[in-house]
Amino acid sequence: DKYGLKVIYDAAHAFGVEVNGESILNAGDMSTLSFHATKVYNTIEGGAMVMHDEKTKKRIDYLKNFGFAGETEVVAPGINSKVDEMRSAYGLLNLRQVDDAIEARHQVAVRYREALRDVDGITFFDDMPGVRHNYSYFPIFVDADKFGMTRDELYFKMRDNGVLGRRYFYPLISEFTTYRGLPSAAPDNLPNAHRMADSVICLPMHHALSDADVNKIIAQIKR
């Protein structure tokens, strides 16, 4: 727009995701990706930015490389934000198997859905039509009244039995001391966020989960 503002899309978890055959990285003027070790595709640490025009890319290149425009020319302030050679090499190797890893995660998601669909008080998301998912996470939501156990009770039961789920985005950022005094952080303003943060557990999800691992996880929930 006239102020030069860009729409930046946070696609940190969305490597390989497509909507109606188009990469989700085409959203906005720029997308950011995380390649942290916990992501579906990773370079151990690091990330990437995807933009759609040369002018923006050049500006990002200056920012990530100390403002260098050449061997002896510096045109702007910048930082050292480059991915080093070792992580780049790991990432290139990882590209060879990432599609197989996504499919393995898909099969784990299928197992979870088949086993938990009829468990009263447990809900989850199904795949969206027209979307190629990467199965980065598998969140379930616990309705304590129907399930007979609170989310936290189930979480700690799982943990005590060696199943490490995660209460994702819990507590909410709005509850941190930095923000909770702001009027906008009042719980009444964020009912859906609080409801989800207080009911979610992300089940273990990675491409190397064995059938025995998945059965153990499901058994903790189905009792």
C-alpha positions in Angstrom: 0.0 0.0 0.0 1.0 3.7 0.1 2.9 3.2 3.4 5.0 0.3 2.0 3.6 -2.2 4.5 3.9 -5.9 3.7 1.6 -8.7 4.7 3.9 -11.2 6.4 2.4 -14.7 6.8 3.8 -16.9 9.6 4.1 -20.4 8.0 6.4 -21.7 10.7 4.7 -25.1 10.8 3.4 -25.2 7.3 6.3 -26.7 5.2 4.7 -28.6 2.3 1.2 -27.5 2.9 -1.0 -26.8 -0.1 -4.5 -25.4 -0.6 -6.3 -26.5 -3.8 -2.9 -27.4 -5.3 -1.2 -24.1 -4.4 1.5 -23.7 -1.8 0.4 -21.9 1.3 3.7 -19.9 1.0 2.0 -17.9 -1.7 -0.1 -16.2 0.9 0.7 -12.5 1.6 3.7 -10.6 0.4 6.1 -12.7 2.4 6.1 -16.0 4.4 8.4 -17.1 7.2 9.3 -20.7 7.9 11.0 -22.3 10.9 13.5 -25.1 10.3 13.9 -25.9 14.1 14.5 -29.5 14.9 10.9 -30.1 16.0 9.4 -29.2 12.6 8.4 -31.6 9.9 11.3 -30.4 7.8 14.3 -29.1 9.7 17.9 -28.1 9.4 18.4 -28.6 13.1 18.0 -24.9 13.6 17.3 -21.9 11.3 14.5 -20.9 9.0 13.7 -19.2 5.7 11.7 -16.3 4.3 9.8 -16.5 1.0 9.0 -13.4 -0.9 7.6 -12.7 -4.4 9.6 -9.8 -5.7 13.3 -9.1 -6.2 13.1 -5.7 -4.5 11.9 -7.3 -1.2 14.4 -10.1 -1.5 17.3 -7.7 -1.9 16.2 -5.7 1.1 16.1 -8.9 3.2 19.5 -10.0 1.9 21.0 -6.7 3.2 19.3 -7.1 6.5 20.5 -10.7 7.0 24.1 -10.0 5.9 25.3 -7.0 7.8 24.0 -4.6 5.1 26.7 -5.8 2.6 26.0 -5.0 -1.0 29.5 -6.1 -2.1 32.9 -6.9 -0.8 33.6 -3.3 0.3 30.2 -1.7 0.1 27.7 -1.5 3.1 24.4 0.1 2.3 22.3 -0.4 5.5 22.4 -1.7 9.0 22.0 -5.5 9.3 22.6 -8.6 11.3 24.2 -12.0 10.8 21.1 -14.1 10.0 22.4 -16.6 7.5 22.0 -20.3 7.7 25.5 -21.8 8.1 26.9 -24.5 5.8 26.5 -27.4 8.2 22.8 -26.8 8.7 22.4 -26.2 5.0 24.0 -29.5 4.2 21.7 -31.2 6.7 18.7 -29.5 5.2 19.6 -30.7 1.7 19.9 -34.3 3.0 16.6 -33.9 4.8 14.8 -32.9 1.6 15.4 -36.4 0.2 13.1 -38.0 2.9 10.7 -35.3 3.9 7.8 -36.5 1.7 8.1 -40.0 3.2 8.2 -38.5 6.6 5.0 -36.5 6.0 3.3 -39.7 4.7 4.4 -41.6 7.8 2.9 -38.8 10.0 -0.3 -39.0 7.9 -0.6 -42.7 8.8 -0.1 -41.9 12.5 -2.9 -39.4 12.2 -5.1 -42.0 10.5 -4.5 -44.4 13.4 -5.3 -41.7 16.0 -8.5 -40.8 14.3 -9.7 -44.3 13.9 -9.0 -45.2 17.5 -10.3 -42.0 19.2 -13.3 -41.0 17.0 -15.8 -42.7 19.2 -14.2 -41.8 22.6 -16.8 -39.6 24.4 -15.3 -36.3 25.4 -12.4 -36.4 22.9 -12.5 -34.4 19.7 -10.0 -33.5 17.0 -9.8 -31.9 13.6 -10.2 -33.9 10.4 -8.3 -33.1 7.2 -9.7 -30.1 5.3 -10.9 -30.8 1.7 -8.5 -29.4 -0.9 -5.7 -29.1 1.6 -2.4 -31.1 1.6 -1.5 -31.3 5.2 1.9 -32.0 6.6 0.7 -33.4 10.0 3.0 -31.3 12.0 0.8 -31.8 15.1 -2.1 -33.8 16.2 -4.1 -31.9 18.8 -7.0 -33.4 20.7 -9.5 -31.5 22.9 -10.8 -32.8 26.2 -14.3 -32.2 27.4 -14.0 -33.0 31.1 -17.7 -33.5 31.7 -18.0 -36.1 29.0 -14.6 -37.7 29.3 -14.7 -38.0 33.1 -11.2 -36.5 33.4 -9.9 -33.0 33.0 -7.3 -32.1 30.4 -4.6 -31.7 33.0 -5.5 -35.0 34.7 -5.2 -36.8 31.3 -1.9 -34.9 30.5 -0.3 -35.9 33.8 -1.5 -39.5 33.6 0.0 -39.8 30.1 3.3 -38.2 31.4 3.5 -40.5 34.4 3.2 -43.4 31.9 5.9 -42.2 29.6 3.7 -40.5 27.0 4.8 -37.0 26.5 2.1 -34.9 25.0 2.0 -31.1 25.1 -0.5 -28.6 26.3 0.0 -26.4 23.3 -0.1 -22.6 23.5 -0.7 -23.0 27.3 -0.7 -20.8 29.1 -1.8 -18.1 26.7 0.6 -15.3 26.0 -2.1 -12.9 27.3 -1.6 -14.5 30.7 2.2 -13.7 30.9 3.1 -11.0 33.3 4.2 -8.8 30.4 0.7 -8.6 28.9 -1.9 -9.7 31.4 -2.4 -6.2 32.8 -3.5 -4.9 29.4 -7.3 -4.5 28.9 -7.0 -6.5 25.7 -5.7 -9.5 27.6 -8.8 -9.8 29.8 -10.1 -13.4 29.6 -13.6 -12.1 28.6 -12.0 -10.8 25.4 -10.5 -14.2 24.5 -13.1 -16.8 25.3 -12.3 -19.2 22.4 -8.5 -18.9 22.9 -8.9 -19.8 26.6 -11.3 -22.6 25.9 -8.9 -24.2 23.5 -5.8 -23.6 25.6 -7.5 -25.2 28.6 -8.6 -28.3 26.7 -5.8 -29.2 24.2 -3.2 -31.9 24.3 -1.0 -32.4 21.2 -0.3 -36.1 21.0 3.2 -37.3 20.1 3.7 -37.0 16.3 6.8 -37.8 14.3 7.7 -40.1 11.4 9.5 -42.7 13.5 6.6 -43.6 15.8 6.2 -47.4 15.8 2.9 -49.3 16.0 3.7 -50.1 19.6 4.3 -46.4 20.4 1.0 -45.5 18.8 -0.9 -48.3 20.6 0.6 -47.2 24.0 -0.4 -43.6 23.4 -4.0 -44.5 22.4 -4.3 -46.9 25.4 -3.6 -44.0 27.8 -6.6 -42.1 26.4 -9.0 -45.0 25.9 -8.2 -46.5 29.3 
